[in-house]
């Protein structure tokens, strides 16, 4: 059986407190062999790291979510690079731009984004990008920064338009799809997913949020990524096994610091 990877979850969040062992066990039973728990605050990085250190098949990232760009102490690339030296840290972020909620000023978000890009470029670790209602500025920054030196990256929990997806693919980025893909009103996203090359796709939960159909309304968790993967397989006209094999291979091609043997841990 080809195992799936949940490339983006938040296992340090209070929603999962005291349940991590059971959640990891359910993921294994469902065929999810590896998870990446994502950093959103540098001030709480130790909590994220501690989850990753407890399990052979869980890794983490370090970063500041755009919502936290103002409330968190501003960090430069050097600090992110220092924290990313830990063997369990396999990515930079999540970072990016969110103009839907605008919990932080746009200029603070942009500075934060660029610092993370510098760290990704320097370390070679993939940049995990959050973007919502900010397609134009996200594309502009990515194009400009790629001109200064390439870096690996993915747009996580993709929910933007097809144009941004194609621009990202042209820049060498990957696209990660969440449970939104299964939502009733997500026809535009499903159309975009059909057009993104298979070799650029990953799957994720973004748990505890965005539980996919048929788990809609429940707390999301890594085992539920199988439902997103099933929908994506249907859209691509391939078997769930082929979809799992391809997206997992894509994951290892992007997240090069993750040892392949961790998938069966």
Secondary structure per residue as TSV (DSSP state, phi and psi in degrees):
chain	resnum	aa	ss	phi	psi
A	1	X	-	360.0	131.8
A	2	X	-	-77.2	126.9
A	3	X	-	-87.9	145.5
A	4	X	E	-88.5	159.9
A	5	X	E	-119.0	130.0
A	6	X	E	-89.7	101.3
A	7	X	E	-80.0	-3.1
A	8	X	E	-159.5	108.3
A	9	X	E	-145.4	173.3
A	10	X	-	-129.6	72.6
A	11	X	T	-73.9	-9.8
A	12	X	T	-86.6	-7.3
A	13	X	S	-69.4	153.2
A	14	X	G	-60.0	-25.6
A	15	X	G	-56.5	-25.7
A	16	X	G	-107.4	5.4
A	17	X	T	-56.4	126.8
A	18	X	T	79.1	0.9
A	19	X	-	-119.5	5.6
A	20	X	H	-59.1	-42.0
A	21	X	H	-58.2	-45.5
A	22	X	H	-66.9	-37.9
A	23	X	H	-65.9	-43.4
A	24	X	H	-64.3	-40.0
A	25	X	H	-64.2	-42.5
A	26	X	H	-65.4	-35.9
A	27	X	H	-62.7	-45.9
A	28	X	H	-58.9	-45.1
A	29	X	H	-62.0	-32.5
A	30	X	H	-82.0	-9.4
A	31	X	T	97.4	19.5
A	32	X	E	-100.7	109.9
A	33	X	E	-94.9	-8.6
A	34	X	E	-159.4	146.9
A	35	X	E	-137.6	148.8
A	36	X	E	-119.0	117.4
A	37	X	E	-95.1	133.4
A	38	X	-	-104.0	135.6
A	39	X	-	-78.7	137.3
A	40	X	-	-123.5	-17.3
A	41	X	-	-140.1	127.9
A	42	X	G	-66.2	-31.6
A	43	X	G	-67.3	-17.0
A	44	X	G	-117.0	21.1
A	45	X	H	-59.4	-36.7
A	46	X	H	-61.9	-33.1
A	47	X	H	-65.7	-43.1
A	48	X	H	-64.7	-46.9
A	49	X	H	-62.2	-38.0
A	50	X	H	-63.9	-34.0
A	51	X	H	-65.6	-46.7
A	52	X	H	-62.8	-36.2
A	53	X	H	-69.9	-21.9
A	54	X	H	-77.8	-21.1
A	55	X	-	-130.6	137.6
A	56	X	T	-67.7	-25.9
A	57	X	T	-107.7	20.7
A	58	X	E	-122.9	132.3
A	59	X	E	-125.2	175.9
A	60	X	E	-144.1	173.8
A	61	X	E	-125.6	170.3
A	62	X	E	-129.0	130.1
A	63	X	-	177.7	-178.7
A	64	X	-	-126.5	117.3
A	65	X	-	-61.3	146.7
A	66	X	G	-57.6	-28.7
A	67	X	G	-61.4	-28.2
A	68	X	G	-101.0	9.2
A	69	X	T	-62.0	-27.3
A	70	X	T	-94.4	-39.9
A	71	X	T	-76.0	-30.4
A	72	X	S	-80.8	150.0
A	73	X	-	-62.3	135.6
A	74	X	-	-66.7	128.2
A	75	X	-	-113.7	147.4
A	76	X	-	-96.7	174.8
A	77	X	H	-59.6	-36.1
A	78	X	H	-60.3	-39.6
A	79	X	H	-68.1	-42.0
A	80	X	H	-63.4	-40.9
A	81	X	H	-62.6	-41.6
A	82	X	H	-61.0	-47.2
A	83	X	H	-67.5	-29.9
A	84	X	T	-76.6	-3.8
A	85	X	T	-71.1	-20.6
A	86	X	S	-60.4	137.5
A	87	X	T	-61.4	-22.0
A	88	X	T	-86.0	-10.0
A	89	X	E	-89.6	116.5
A	90	X	E	-119.5	3.8
A	91	X	E	-159.6	166.8
A	92	X	E	-113.0	127.1
A	93	X	E	126.4	-177.5
A	94	X	E	-91.0	152.4
A	95	X	E	-143.1	180.0
A	96	X	E	135.4	-149.2
A	97	X	E	-133.3	133.9
A	98	X	E	-134.1	104.0
A	99	X	T	-98.8	3.0
A	100	X	T	-76.9	-50.8
A	101	X	T	-92.8	-34.3
A	102	X	-	51.1	50.2
A	103	X	-	-70.1	-18.1
A	104	X	S	-130.8	150.1
A	105	X	-	-58.8	147.1
A	106	X	H	-59.4	-40.3
A	107	X	H	-66.0	-36.5
A	108	X	H	-65.2	-40.0
A	109	X	H	-61.9	-43.3
A	110	X	H	-65.1	-42.2
A	111	X	H	-62.1	-44.5
A	112	X	H	-59.8	-46.1
A	113	X	H	-57.7	-47.8
A	114	X	H	-67.1	-35.5
A	115	X	H	-62.8	-41.1
A	116	X	H	-67.2	-38.3
A	117	X	H	-61.0	-43.4
A	118	X	H	-59.9	-40.4
A	119	X	H	-67.2	-39.9
A	120	X	H	-65.3	-41.9
A	121	X	H	-63.0	-41.5
A	122	X	H	-72.0	-40.5
A	123	X	H	-87.6	-24.4
A	124	X	-	79.8	4.0
A	125	X	-	-81.6	146.5
A	126	X	E	-68.0	141.6
A	127	X	E	-89.8	125.0
A	128	X	E	-97.3	112.5
A	129	X	E	-107.2	128.6
A	130	X	E	-103.3	124.5
A	131	X	E	-139.7	131.1
A	132	X	E	-145.4	125.7
A	133	X	S	54.3	33.5
A	134	X	-	-142.6	34.2
A	135	X	H	-56.9	-46.7
A	136	X	H	-64.5	-48.0
A	137	X	H	-68.6	-36.7
A	138	X	H	-61.6	-47.9
A	139	X	H	-62.5	-41.1
A	140	X	H	-63.0	-45.6
A	141	X	H	-66.4	-42.6
A	142	X	H	-62.5	-44.3
A	143	X	H	-63.1	-45.5
A	144	X	H	-63.6	-44.1
A	145	X	H	-71.4	-35.3
A	146	X	H	-62.3	-31.4
A	147	X	H	-66.5	-22.4
A	148	X	H	-89.1	-9.1
A	149	X	-	145.5	129.5
A	150	X	-	-70.1	159.8
A	151	X	-	-155.3	148.0
A	152	X	-	-77.3	146.2
A	153	X	E	-163.5	161.1
A	154	X	E	-141.0	150.0
A	155	X	E	-92.0	111.7
A	156	X	-	-87.8	156.2
A	157	X	S	45.3	51.8
A	158	X	-	-63.1	129.4
A	159	X	-	-142.3	10.5
A	160	X	S	-85.5	-171.1
A	161	X	-	-81.0	167.7
A	162	X	H	-61.1	-35.2
A	163	X	H	-59.9	-45.7
A	164	X	H	-65.2	-39.3
A	165	X	H	-59.5	-45.5
A	166	X	H	-69.5	-36.8
A	167	X	H	-62.0	-41.9
A	168	X	H	-63.8	-45.1
A	169	X	H	-60.5	-41.9
A	170	X	H	-61.9	-30.0
A	171	X	T	-85.1	-2.3
A	172	X	T	94.2	9.3
A	173	X	-	-82.3	164.7
A	174	X	E	-105.6	160.5
A	175	X	E	-121.3	125.7
A	176	X	E	-110.1	131.2
A	177	X	E	-110.3	140.1
A	178	X	-	-112.7	-168.6
A	179	X	G	-60.6	-17.8
A	180	X	G	-53.8	-31.0
A	181	X	G	-57.0	-27.1
A	182	X	G	-92.7	-6.1
A	183	X	S	-71.2	148.4
A	184	X	T	-56.2	-40.5
A	185	X	T	-95.6	17.2
A	186	X	-	-97.4	35.7
A	187	X	H	-60.3	-40.8
A	188	X	H	-63.1	-41.3
A	189	X	H	-65.1	-41.3
A	190	X	H	-62.9	-38.2
A	191	X	H	-64.1	-40.5
A	192	X	H	-63.2	-44.0
A	193	X	H	-59.4	-37.6
A	194	X	H	-61.1	-28.4
A	195	X	H	-98.1	-10.1
A	196	X	S	-80.1	130.9
A	197	X	-	-56.9	140.3
A	198	X	G	-54.5	-35.8
A	199	X	G	-73.8	1.7
A	200	X	G	-117.2	12.1
A	201	X	E	-107.3	138.8
A	202	X	E	-126.9	166.5
A	203	X	E	-124.7	155.3
A	204	X	-	-157.1	170.4
A	205	X	-	-106.0	-33.5
A	206	X	-	56.5	26.8
A	207	X	B	-63.5	145.8
A	208	X	T	-87.4	10.3
A	209	X	S	-96.8	166.1
A	210	X	-	59.2	46.1
A	211	X	-	-58.0	134.3
A	212	X	-	-77.0	159.2
A	213	X	T	-63.1	130.5
A	214	X	T	-98.5	16.7
A	215	X	S	-100.5	11.6
A	216	X	T	-52.1	134.1
A	217	X	T	94.2	-13.5
A	218	X	S	-95.8	165.6
A	219	X	-	-65.3	128.7
A	220	X	-	-77.2	155.2
A	221	X	-	-155.4	163.5
A	222	X	G	-53.7	-34.0
A	223	X	G	-60.9	-24.4
A	224	X	G	-74.9	-8.4
A	225	X	H	-62.4	-19.9
A	226	X	H	-61.6	-30.2
A	227	X	H	-74.2	-39.2
A	228	X	H	-64.6	-42.8
A	229	X	H	-62.5	-39.3
A	230	X	H	-63.9	-42.0
A	231	X	H	-65.3	-41.8
A	232	X	H	-65.1	-39.5
A	233	X	H	-60.1	-42.7
A	234	X	H	-60.8	-45.3
A	235	X	H	-65.1	-33.3
A	236	X	H	-88.7	-8.7
A	237	X	T	69.7	35.6
A	238	X	-	-126.7	168.2
A	239	X	-	-75.6	155.2
A	240	X	H	-56.2	-34.9
A	241	X	H	-64.0	-45.2
A	242	X	H	-65.8	-40.7
A	243	X	H	-61.9	-43.7
A	244	X	H	-61.9	-45.8
A	245	X	H	-61.5	-43.4
A	246	X	H	-69.8	-47.3
A	247	X	H	-67.3	-33.0
A	248	X	H	-70.0	-40.1
A	249	X	H	-62.9	-41.0
A	250	X	H	-59.7	-42.0
A	251	X	H	-58.0	-48.7
A	252	X	H	-68.7	-28.9
A	253	X	H	-69.1	-32.3
A	254	X	H	-86.8	-49.7
A	255	X	-	-91.4	73.8
A	256	X	T	-69.2	-16.9
A	257	X	T	-80.0	-16.1
A	258	X	S	-80.2	122.0
A	259	X	-	-70.3	135.6
A	260	X	G	-61.6	-31.2
A	261	X	G	-66.4	-16.6
A	262	X	G	-66.2	-22.7
A	263	X	G	-62.5	-31.7
A	264	X	G	-101.5	8.8
A	265	X	-	-65.3	360.0
